[in-house]
Amino acid sequence: MLHKRFFGYFLLLSAIVIAATAAFEAWSIRRAIDHSLHQNLLFARSVAGAIDHKMGANARLLDRVLDGVVAANGDAKAVGEALRTARAHNGCIDGIAVFDHRRQLVGQDIGPGGFAKVEVLLPVLRRAEKDDKLVASDLWKGKDGRHRVLLARARRVGEGGLLAVLHVRPDDPAFVAMFEHFVVNDQSRLQLLDSSGVALYSTQPAERFRSVVHGTYFTDKVRLGATAQMQCHSCHKEGQAHETVRENEVTTVAPLPGLDWVVTVREGTRELYAPMRETVLMSTALVSLIFGCFVGFYVLLSRRVLRPMRQLMQTATALGADAGGTGPGLSTGDEFAVLAKSLHALGSQSRSAPQPAALLYTPAAMPRVPLPGLAQLLPTLVQGIAGNPPVVCGVLHLRGEALPDDCVAAAGVTLRVDGALRPVLEQAIPENGQVSPADLAARGVVVEGAPDLKAFVVQRIAVGDVVQGALWLGLTDASPDVLRYQLPTFALLAGQVQSVVERTILYDQLRTEQDRKNRMLRHLFEAEAEERKRIAREIHDDTAQELTALLLVLETLPDGNAAQERANLERAKTLVQRTLDGINRLVRRLRPAVLDDLGLVEAVRATGQNVLQSAGILFELQAQGGDAHVPQEIENAVYRVFQEAATNVVRHAKATRVSVHLQCEADRILGYIEDNGSGMDLRWLDDLAARPRWGMLGIRERIVQSGGSVQFSTPLGGGLRIAFEVPLPVGQGGGNHERAPGQAGAGG
């Protein structure tokens, strides 16, 4: 019966997987087609944007022409010179003309094609007067038979206005060069159409200067300039010399932002859907592979699982018949039901057998333990000890600053007490190391689950000053003869437990410290990135702007006016000085010059005066010994420690006085920074979950990386005291940089 059910499950699962795979592949194909269409749309928009940018150059050329005509102020010679200069600017321009607001010709420089016809010119002039942008005409032919388009731009001048018109040849190599960077395959076409659907450019040369719009719907889209994608019908007939035989196409239309021209990309559906066929074939192979795996899995399941299950059912039936029980009365009749009834009968036979003592933790179940490894270790240790002769149960409790009161684990016995269990167990430990259940009952501890228990043998455990506790081993025989031979074994067992606890604590502390260092490292990376941004902003906002202003001033120097030149020169000197001051400030932030010039003591004194005294805080410095022999890296670390401490005092401490002491000896540097401010909660030093004090962590990291040590404390009078000691490398006597040693004394 069970194999039939599995076979049904197999068929159902196979149908679900195949249906899901087919649905997913259909969705993938549809998504791939949409992606291809979207890529065509992006390509068309990119080409439209690039062509519009090129046309923007013509708009700027027309603006310069209008500027020249306005500046000429009616001078026909100057107007003609401006028109000739503009025409020579671009090879595809063979004519340019300027009209006034009455459409009277102001000036012209027209090539062999002559003026456009009135029916082409007037609509362009009207649209240019109405729209404050570059406008274009449809395609027209000049007198020489070459195709051209008009580009016009208007400007209001006084009560009237001017209109400039360019004659552009789309067949000129300079115009065609705009498309030289856009590549399509042999089955696709890229076209630039005017508002009537005539191709100003096409990757199919035979289609240039011909109407390539088929159907009213597409024509309306082109004239409206709307972005769209649509199916194009098969209208290209075989046998015509200028046509290419094509299947159905998908056409993408993208308007030029500044003109009423559009860019179209046409791609054949066969080319578009070609990758889909490979996807379908791969999907079919994948479904076949999955179905084959299902068949193999079902065959393996039948041979390796169902056949042994039948044998197990037969064995369980025989055991149940010997027990004589009726079973749980399940309604189903498969192998699982038979197995359940048989095991129920076996359970009925074994109810009278003694049960092992339950594994029980204390009521607190060791909450709030900041050492996860230790919390997981205690139950495992005790459970491994209990049940091994002559020990029938065990209890382990530990005490430490980082542990809760109920840090207790028990196995093979149940201990019940009102309140915390660990303090009661510690008080119950006698001098001889043996405790009976009656002694515990007298102290309010109820011992359950171990009826043969005679006494506990207690072995103390201590891991330095960090953790203390005891291991309680429950014995069924506590006679002197037994204890005489077993006590060395118990001591060795307690020593092993102590060693495991010690290693676990050290590992947890190492992991906690590593987590803290990782958080500090991430913070340092973020601070470095922020400092880079700040330096970039300062260079961009201050130095770059001032250099730009200096460049503008220098460009105006040779103007022939001596007084103005002197004023500009003075202004340039001021800008140079301001730029140098900004660069010097930036360099001082990276490494103060006083640290290189005068040494550690004077750098600390200068920073205290600049940072603390400027904030209204009394600053006192006591220095002993010379600092000429201090290596540069240690000197920089100590200075940064003081700089960070001074910044924290100004920002957070609300202090009125800061005392600094530095003592430079031959082999070490001693010092402290102390303020009388509001102080600091120092729990963050040991609690990883507490809010990190990144400045204080940075101070500790700098000192530790230099090989020293640092202590944070809160004096009785309030405030914060940071004391540190940094060893100096051996053999550094004589100094490592040319400067006078720091002088001892006090400074405010």
C-alpha positions in Angstrom: 0.0 0.0 0.0 2.8 2.4 0.9 4.6 2.0 -2.5 1.3 2.9 -4.3 1.1 6.1 -2.2 4.7 6.9 -3.0 4.1 6.3 -6.6 1.1 8.7 -6.6 3.3 11.3 -4.8 5.9 10.8 -7.4 3.5 11.3 -10.3 2.0 14.4 -8.6 5.4 15.9 -7.8 6.6 15.2 -11.4 3.6 17.0 -12.9 4.0 19.9 -10.5 7.7 20.3 -11.4 7.1 20.0 -15.2 4.2 22.5 -15.0 6.3 24.9 -12.9 9.3 24.6 -15.2 7.1 25.2 -18.3 5.5 28.2 -16.7 8.9 29.6 -15.6 10.3 29.1 -19.1 7.3 30.8 -20.7 7.8 33.7 -18.3 11.5 33.7 -19.0 10.9 33.8 -22.8 8.4 36.6 -22.5 10.8 38.5 -20.2 13.7 38.0 -22.7 11.6 39.3 -25.5 10.6 42.3 -23.4 14.3 42.8 -22.6 15.3 42.8 -26.3 12.5 45.2 -27.1 13.6 47.4 -24.3 17.2 47.3 -25.5 16.0 48.5 -29.0 14.1 51.3 -27.3 17.1 52.4 -25.3 19.2 52.2 -28.5 16.7 54.3 -30.4 16.6 56.9 -27.6 20.4 57.0 -27.4 20.7 57.6 -31.2 17.9 60.3 -30.9 19.8 62.0 -28.1 23.1 62.0 -30.0 21.5 63.4 -33.2 19.7 66.0 -31.2 23.1 67.0 -29.6 24.5 67.4 -33.1 21.6 69.5 -34.1 22.1 71.6 -31.0 25.5 72.6 -32.5 23.5 74.0 -35.5 21.2 75.8 -33.1 24.3 77.4 -31.5 25.6 78.3 -34.9 22.4 80.1 -35.8 22.6 82.0 -32.4 26.1 83.2 -33.3 24.8 84.2 -36.7 22.0 86.2 -35.1 24.5 87.7 -32.7 26.7 88.8 -35.6 23.8 90.3 -37.5 22.6 92.2 -34.5 26.2 93.4 -33.9 26.5 94.5 -37.5 23.7 97.0 -36.9 22.7 97.2 -40.6 26.3 97.0 -42.0 25.8 94.8 -45.1 29.5 93.9 -45.3 29.6 92.7 -41.7 26.4 90.8 -42.2 27.9 89.0 -45.2 31.1 88.2 -43.4 29.1 86.7 -40.5 27.1 84.5 -42.9 30.2 83.3 -44.8 31.9 82.5 -41.6 29.0 80.5 -40.4 28.6 78.6 -43.7 32.2 77.6 -43.6 31.7 76.1 -40.1 30.2 72.8 -41.3 30.6 71.0 -44.5 27.0 69.9 -44.8 25.7 73.5 -44.8 25.5 75.0 -48.3 23.3 78.0 -47.6 22.4 80.4 -44.9 20.0 83.4 -44.8 18.6 85.9 -42.3 15.2 87.5 -42.5 13.6 90.2 -40.4 10.2 90.0 -38.7 8.5 91.1 -41.9 10.2 88.2 -43.7 12.4 90.6 -45.7 15.8 89.2 -46.6 18.6 90.8 -44.4 21.5 88.8 -45.8 22.2 85.6 -47.5 25.0 83.2 -48.5 23.3 80.5 -50.7 25.0 77.7 -52.6 24.1 76.3 -56.0 20.8 74.8 -54.7 19.2 78.2 -54.3 16.5 79.3 -52.0 13.9 76.8 -50.8 10.4 77.1 -52.3 8.0 79.4 -50.7 5.7 76.5 -49.6 8.7 75.0 -47.8 10.2 78.2 -46.4 7.2 80.0 -45.0 5.9 77.2 -42.7 9.4 76.9 -41.2 9.6 80.7 -40.6 6.1 80.7 -39.0 7.0 77.9 -36.7 10.3 79.5 -35.8 8.5 82.7 -34.8 6.0 80.8 -32.7 8.5 78.4 -30.9 11.6 79.5 -29.1 13.6 76.5 -30.3 15.2 75.1 -33.4 12.7 74.0 -36.0 13.2 71.8 -39.1 11.4 71.4 -42.4 10.7 68.3 -44.4 12.9 67.1 -47.2 13.0 69.2 -50.4 15.1 69.4 -53.6 17.2 72.4 -54.7 17.8 73.6 -58.2 20.8 71.3 -58.5 18.6 68.3 -57.7 20.2 67.5 -54.3 18.1 67.0 -51.2 18.1 69.5 -48.4 16.3 70.4 -45.2 15.9 73.8 -43.5 16.9 74.5 -39.9 15.5 77.8 -38.6 15.8 79.8 -35.4 14.2 83.1 -34.4 15.2 85.9 -32.0 13.2 88.9 -30.8 15.1 92.2 -31.3 13.5 95.3 -30.0 10.0 95.7 -31.4 10.7 93.2 -34.2 12.9 90.1 -34.6 15.3 88.2 -36.8 15.1 84.7 -38.3 18.1 82.7 -39.4 17.8 79.7 -41.8 20.3 77.0 -42.6 20.3 74.9 -45.8 21.5 71.4 -44.7 22.3 68.6 -47.2 21.5 65.1 -45.7 23.5 63.5 -48.5 26.7 65.3 -47.5 29.4 63.0 -45.8 29.5 65.4 -42.8 25.8 64.7 -42.2 26.2 60.9 -42.7 29.2 60.9 -40.3 26.8 61.5 -37.4 25.7 57.9 -37.8 29.1 56.3 -38.3 29.3 55.1 -34.6 25.9 53.4 -34.6 26.1 49.8 -35.8 23.2 47.4 -36.5 23.2 43.8 -37.9 22.3 42.9 -41.4 18.7 42.0 -40.4 18.0 45.4 -38.8 17.7 49.0 -40.0 18.4 52.3 -38.4 16.6 55.4 -39.9 16.2 59.1 -39.3 12.8 60.3 -40.5 11.3 63.8 -40.9 7.8 64.6 -39.8 6.3 63.2 -43.1 8.0 59.9 -42.8 10.8 60.5 -45.4 14.2 58.9 -44.5 16.9 61.5 -44.1 19.2 58.7 -43.3 19.0 54.9 -43.4 21.5 52.1 -43.0 19.9 50.7 -46.3 21.2 53.3 -48.8 18.3 52.5 -51.2 15.8 53.8 -48.6 17.4 57.3 -48.2 15.2 60.3 -49.3 12.2 58.0 -49.7 9.0 57.7 -47.7 9.4 54.6 -45.5 6.2 55.0 -43.5 3.5 52.5 -44.3 0.1 53.0 -42.9 -1.8 55.9 -41.2 -1.2 54.5 -37.7 2.6 54.7 -38.1 2.5 58.0 -39.8 0.5 59.5 -36.9 3.1 58.2 -34.5 5.9 59.7 -36.4 4.2 63.1 -36.7 3.3 63.2 -33.0 6.8 62.3 -32.0 5.7 59.7 -29.5 8.0 56.9 -28.3 6.4 53.6 -29.4 7.1 50.0 -30.5 4.8 48.3 -33.0 4.6 45.4 -35.4 5.3 46.2 -39.0 3.6 44.2 -41.8 5.4 42.4 -44.7 5.2 45.1 -47.4 8.6 44.6 -49.1 8.1 42.7 -52.3 10.6 40.5 -53.9 12.0 41.5 -57.3 12.3 45.3 -56.7 15.8 46.4 -57.0 15.7 49.0 -54.2 13.9 46.7 -51.6 15.0 44.0 -49.3 12.7 41.0 -48.9 11.8 40.8 -45.2 9.5 39.1 -42.8 7.4 40.8 -40.2 9.4 43.4 -38.3 9.2 45.2 -34.9 9.7 48.9 -35.3 10.9 51.1 -32.5 10.2 54.9 -32.8 12.1 57.5 -30.7 11.6 61.2 -31.2 14.4 63.8 -31.1 13.9 65.9 -28.0 14.4 69.2 -29.8 13.0 68.6 -33.3 10.0 66.8 -34.9 12.2 64.2 -36.4 12.3 60.6 -35.2 14.8 57.8 -35.1 13.4 54.3 -35.9 15.0 50.9 -35.4 13.5 48.0 -37.3 14.4 44.4 -36.5 13.0 41.2 -38.0 11.0 39.0 -35.7 13.1 36.0 -36.8 16.2 37.7 -35.6 14.5 38.9 -32.4 13.2 35.5 -31.5 16.3 33.5 -32.5 17.7 33.2 -28.9 14.3 31.9 -27.7 14.7 28.7 -29.7 17.9 27.8 -27.9 16.1 28.5 -24.6 13.2 26.2 -25.5 15.6 23.4 -26.4 17.6 23.8 -23.2 14.4 23.9 -21.2 13.2 20.7 -22.8 16.5 19.0 -22.0 16.4 20.3 -18.4 12.8 19.0 -17.9 13.9 15.6 -19.3 16.8 15.5 -16.9 14.7 16.4 -13.9 12.1 13.8 -14.8 14.9 11.2 -15.3 16.3 12.1 -11.8 12.8 11.6 -10.4 12.5 8.2 -11.9 15.9 7.2 -10.6 15.1 8.5 -7.2 11.8 6.6 -7.1 13.5 3.3 -8.1 16.2 3.8 -5.5 13.5 4.7 -2.9 11.6 1.5 -3.7 14.7 -0.7 -3.4 16.4 1.0 -0.4 13.5 2.2 1.7 10.2 0.5 1.0 11.5 -3.0 1.0 13.2 -2.7 4.4 10.1 -0.9 5.7 8.0 -4.0 4.9 10.5 -6.2 6.8 10.4 -3.8 9.8 6.6 -3.9 9.7 6.7 -7.7 9.9 9.1 -7.7 12.8 7.0 -5.1 14.7 3.9 -7.1 14.1 5.5 -10.2 15.7 6.6 -8.1 18.7 3.2 -6.6 19.1 1.5 -10.1 19.0 3.8 -11.3 21.8 2.8 -8.2 23.9 -0.9 -8.8 23.5 -1.9 -5.1 23.2 -4.6 -3.7 21.1 -2.6 -0.7 20.0 -3.7 2.9 19.6 -6.6 2.0 17.3 -5.5 3.8 14.1 -8.1 3.7 11.3 -5.6 3.3 8.5 -4.1 0.0 7.6 -0.8 0.8 6.0 2.7 -0.1 7.3 3.0 3.1 9.5 -0.3 2.2 11.3 0.9 -1.4 11.9 4.2 -0.1 13.1 2.6 2.4 15.5 0.3 -0.3 17.1 3.2 -2.6 17.6 5.4 0.0 19.2 2.5 1.0 21.4 2.3 -2.6 22.6 6.0 -2.6 23.3 5.7 0.6 25.3 3.0 -0.9 27.4 5.3 -3.7 28.4 8.1 -1.3 29.4 6.0 1.1 31.5 7.0 -0.7 34.8 10.7 -0.4 34.0 12.6 2.3 35.9 13.1 5.5 33.9 16.3 7.4 33.8 16.5 10.7 35.7 15.4 13.6 33.6 17.9 16.2 32.4 16.9 19.5 34.0 18.4 22.9 33.9 17.9 25.5 36.6 14.8 27.7 36.5 16.8 30.6 35.0 18.2 28.3 32.2 21.3 30.5 32.1 19.9 33.7 30.6 21.9 36.8 29.9 25.2 34.8 29.6 27.4 37.0 27.5 29.7 34.0 26.8 27.7 31.9 24.3 30.3 29.2 24.1 30.1 28.7 27.9 26.3 28.7 27.9 26.3 25.8 25.4 29.2 24.0 27.1 27.7 23.5 30.6 24.9 21.2 29.8 27.1 19.1 27.5 29.8 18.7 30.1 27.4 17.6 32.9 25.4 15.3 30.6 28.6 13.6 29.6 29.7 13.0 33.2 26.3 11.8 34.6 25.4 8.2 34.1 28.9 6.9 34.0 29.6 4.5 37.0 29.9 5.2 39.8 28.5 8.7 39.0 24.7 8.7 38.5 24.1 12.4 38.3 26.0 15.7 38.2 25.7 19.4 38.8 28.0 22.2 37.7 27.6 25.8 38.8 29.9 28.8 38.0 30.2 32.3 39.3 31.9 35.3 37.7 31.3 39.0 36.9 30.1 38.2 33.5 27.7 35.3 34.6 24.2 35.4 36.1 23.3 34.1 39.6 21.6 31.0 38.0 24.5 29.8 35.9 23.9 26.1 36.8 23.5 23.0 34.7 22.3 19.6 36.0 21.9 16.1 34.5 20.4 12.9 35.9 18.8 14.8 38.8 16.2 17.5 39.4 17.0 20.3 41.9 14.1 22.6 43.0 14.5 25.7 45.1 12.8 29.0 45.6 15.0 31.7 44.2 18.5 31.4 42.8 20.1 28.0 43.1 23.8 28.8 42.8 24.2 30.8 46.0 22.4 28.0 48.0 24.8 25.4 46.5 27.8 27.5 47.4 26.7 27.8 51.0 26.1 24.1 51.2 29.7 23.0 50.3 31.3 21.6 53.5 34.9 21.3 54.5 35.2 17.6 53.6 33.6 18.0 50.2 30.6 15.7 50.7 27.0 16.7 50.8 24.0 14.4 51.4 20.5 15.0 49.9 19.3 15.6 53.5 21.7 18.4 54.0 20.4 20.1 50.8 16.8 19.5 51.9 17.6 21.4 55.1 18.7 24.4 53.0 15.5 24.3 50.9 16.8 22.4 47.9 14.6 19.4 46.9 16.5 16.6 45.2 14.3 14.5 42.8 14.8 11.9 40.0 17.7 10.0 41.6 16.3 7.6 44.3 19.6 5.7 44.7 21.6 8.9 45.3 23.5 8.7 48.6 25.8 11.8 48.6 27.4 14.4 46.4 31.2 14.7 46.2 32.1 18.4 45.5 35.2 19.4 43.5 36.0 23.1 43.3 36.8 24.7 40.0 38.6 28.1 39.6 39.8 29.8 36.4 42.0 32.5 37.8 40.0 35.4 39.2 37.5 35.3 36.3 35.3 32.3 37.2 34.9 30.1 40.3 32.5 27.2 40.9 32.1 23.6 41.8 31.4 20.2 40.2 28.9 18.1 42.1 29.2 14.3 41.4 26.3 12.2 42.7 27.2 8.7 44.0 25.1 5.7 44.9 27.9 4.5 47.3 29.8 7.1 49.4 31.5 4.7 51.8 35.1 5.6 52.8 36.6 2.6 50.9 34.9 3.7 47.7 35.9 7.4 48.1 39.5 6.4 48.9 40.0 4.9 45.5 37.7 7.3 43.5 38.7 10.7 44.8 41.8 11.0 42.5 39.6 10.2 39.6 37.1 12.8 40.6 39.9 15.4 41.0 41.2 14.5 37.6 37.7 14.8 36.2 37.2 18.2 37.8 40.6 19.3 36.4 39.5 18.4 32.9 36.2 20.3 33.3 38.1 23.3 34.6 40.5 23.1 31.6 37.5 22.9 29.1 35.8 25.9 30.9 39.0 27.9 30.8 39.5 27.3 27.1 35.9 28.1 26.3 36.1 31.4 28.3 39.3 32.3 26.5 37.8 31.5 23.1 34.6 33.6 23.9 36.8 36.5 25.0 38.9 36.2 21.9 35.7 36.1 19.7 34.3 39.1 21.6 37.5 41.1 21.1 37.7 40.1 17.5 34.1 41.3 17.0 35.0 44.6 18.7 38.0 45.0 16.4 36.0 44.2 13.3 33.4 46.9 14.3 36.2 49.3 15.0 37.8 48.5 11.6 34.5 49.1 9.8 34.2 52.4 11.6 37.7 53.4 10.6 37.0 52.6 7.0 33.8 54.7 7.1 35.7 57.5 8.8 38.5 57.3 6.2 35.9 57.5 3.4 34.2 60.5 5.1 37.6 62.3 5.5 38.3 61.7 1.8 34.9 63.2 0.9 35.6 66.2 3.2 39.0 66.8 1.6 37.5 66.5 -1.9 34.7 68.9 -1.0 37.2 71.4 0.5 39.5 71.2 -2.5 36.5 71.6 -4.9 34.6 74.3 -2.9 37.6 76.4 -1.8 40.8 75.8 -3.7 39.3 75.0 -7.1 36.9 78.0 -6.9 39.7 80.4 -5.9 42.0 79.1 -8.6 39.2 79.6 -11.1 38.7 83.2 -9.9 42.5 83.7 -10.1 42.4 82.4 -13.7 39.7 84.9 -14.6 41.6 87.7 -13.0 44.8 86.8 -14.8 42.9 86.7 -18.1 41.9 90.4 -17.6 45.4 91.7 -16.7 46.6 92.9 -20.1 43.8 95.4 -20.7 46.1 98.5 -21.2 44.8 100.2 -18.0 47.7 100.4 -15.6 45.6 101.2 -12.5 43.2 98.3 -13.4 46.1 96.0 -13.9 47.6 96.8 -10.5 44.2 96.2 -8.9 43.8 92.9 -10.7 47.3 91.9 -9.7 46.6 92.7 -6.0 43.4 90.7 -6.2 45.4 87.8 -7.8 47.9 87.9 -5.0 45.1 87.8 -2.4 43.5 84.8 -4.2 46.9 83.0 -4.2 47.4 83.7 -0.5 43.9 82.4 0.3 44.6 79.3 -1.7 47.9 78.7 0.1 46.2 79.2 3.4 43.5 76.6 2.5 46.2 74.1 1.4 48.2 74.7 4.6 45.0 74.0 6.7 44.5 70.8 4.8 48.1 69.7 5.3 47.9 70.6 9.0 44.9 68.4 9.4 46.7 65.5 7.8 49.9 66.0 10.0 50.6 69.2 12.0 53.8 70.9 11.0 54.5 71.7 14.6 54.8 68.0 15.3 57.7 67.8 12.8 59.2 71.1 13.7 59.0 71.3 17.5 58.2 67.8 18.6 55.5 66.0 20.6 55.3 68.3 23.7 55.0 71.5 21.8 52.5 70.0 19.4 50.3 69.0 22.4 50.7 72.5 23.9 49.7 74.1 20.6 46.7 71.8 20.1 45.6 72.4 23.7 45.7 76.2 23.2 44.0 76.1 19.8 41.2 73.5 20.7 40.7 73.8 24.5 41.5 77.4 25.3 39.6 78.7 22.3 36.6 76.9 23.7 37.0 78.6 27.1 38.5 75.6 28.9 41.5 76.0 31.2 44.4 73.9 29.9 47.4 72.8 31.9 50.4 70.8 30.6 53.1 69.2 32.7 56.0 67.7 30.7 59.1 65.9 31.9 62.0 64.7 29.8 63.0 65.4 26.2 61.1 64.0 23.3 63.8 64.1 20.6 64.4 60.4 20.8 60.7 59.4 20.3 60.1 57.6 17.0 57.8 59.3 14.6 55.1 56.6 14.5 54.8 56.7 18.4 55.0 60.4 18.5 52.1 60.6 16.0 50.1 58.0 17.9 50.4 59.9 21.2 49.6 63.2 19.6 46.5 61.7 17.9 45.4 60.3 21.3 45.6 63.7 22.9 43.9 65.3 19.9 41.0 62.9 20.1 40.7 63.4 23.8 40.6 67.1 23.5 38.0 67.0 20.8 35.8 64.7 23.0 36.1 67.2 25.9 34.9 70.1 23.8 32.0 68.1 22.3 30.7 66.0 25.2 32.4 66.5 28.6 31.1 70.0 29.6 34.4 70.5 31.4 36.1 73.7 32.6 39.6 72.4 33.2 41.8 69.8 31.4 45.1 68.6 32.8 47.7 66.8 30.7 50.9 65.1 31.9 53.6 63.8 29.6 56.8 62.0 30.9 59.3 61.0 28.2 61.8 58.5 29.6 64.5 56.6 27.8 62.5 53.5 27.3 58.8 54.6 27.5 56.3 57.5 27.5 53.9 57.9 30.4 51.0 60.3 30.4 47.4 61.0 31.2 44.6 63.4 30.2 42.2 64.3 32.9 39.1 66.6 32.9 36.5 67.7 35.4 33.5 67.2 33.2 30.5 65.0 33.3 32.4 61.7 33.0 31.5 58.6 30.9 29.8 55.3 31.4 32.7 52.8 31.2 30.5 49.7 30.7 31.3 49.8 26.9 34.8 48.6 27.8 33.5 45.1 28.6 30.0 44.9 27.1 30.1 44.3 23.3 26.3 45.0 23.1 26.8 48.5 24.6 26.8 51.5 22.3 30.4 51.8 21.1 32.4 54.9 21.8 34.4 55.2 18.6 36.7 57.9 19.8 37.7 56.0 22.9 38.0 52.8 20.9 40.3 54.6 18.5 42.5 55.9 21.4 42.8 52.3 22.8 43.6 50.9 19.3 46.3 53.5 18.7 48.0 52.8 22.0 47.7 49.0 21.7 49.0 48.9 18.2 52.1 50.9 19.5 52.7 48.1 22.0 51.4 50.1 25.0 48.5 50.0 27.4 45.7 52.5 28.3 43.3 52.7 31.2 40.0 54.7 31.4 38.8 55.7 34.8 36.5 58.2 36.5 38.1 60.2 39.3 36.3 60.9 42.6 35.7 64.5 41.7 34.1 63.6 38.4 35.2 63.7 34.8 37.3 61.2 32.9 41.0 60.2 33.2 42.8 58.5 30.3 46.2 57.1 31.4 48.6 55.4 29.0 52.0 54.0 28.7 53.9 53.3 25.5 57.3 51.6 25.3 60.0 53.0 23.1 62.1 50.7 20.8 65.6 49.9 22.0 68.4 51.8 20.2 66.4 55.0 19.4 68.7 57.3 21.3 69.9 60.4 19.6 66.6 61.2 17.9 65.1 60.4 14.6 64.5 63.9 13.2 66.2 67.3 13.3 64.5 69.5 15.9 65.1 70.8 19.4 63.8 68.5 22.2 60.6 69.6 24.0 61.1 71.6 27.1 59.7 70.5 30.5 57.3 72.8 32.3 53.7 73.9 32.6 51.7 75.7 30.1 48.3 77.3 29.9 
